Amino acid sequence: MDSKMPEIARFYGIVIKLFFGDHPPPHFHAVYGEHIGLFNIDTMEMIEGDLPGRARKLVNEWATMYQSELKEMWNKQEFHNLPPLD
């Protein structure tokens, strides 16, 4: 994973990153230990990776709350932090 990818949130040991020069579809990366998942921003589906089920559920819960912000960040390519999952 590219270390230049900005971290936009961190919760329960999960790090969410977004990389603007990345390939379509619009997506973000979730890193949990040695596991990585790529999530489609439009569908919230994990489209690639090996994230464990519990971490995947937490990421989905968080991403659903901030889906419009994630879409806006991807479209405008303006990075900012988002709150963690409580």
Secondary structure, 3 states (H helix, E strand, C coil): CCCCCCEEEEECCEEEECCCCCCCCCEEEEEECCEEEEEECCCCCEEEECCCHHHHHHHHHHHHHCHHHHHHHHHHCCCCCCCCCC
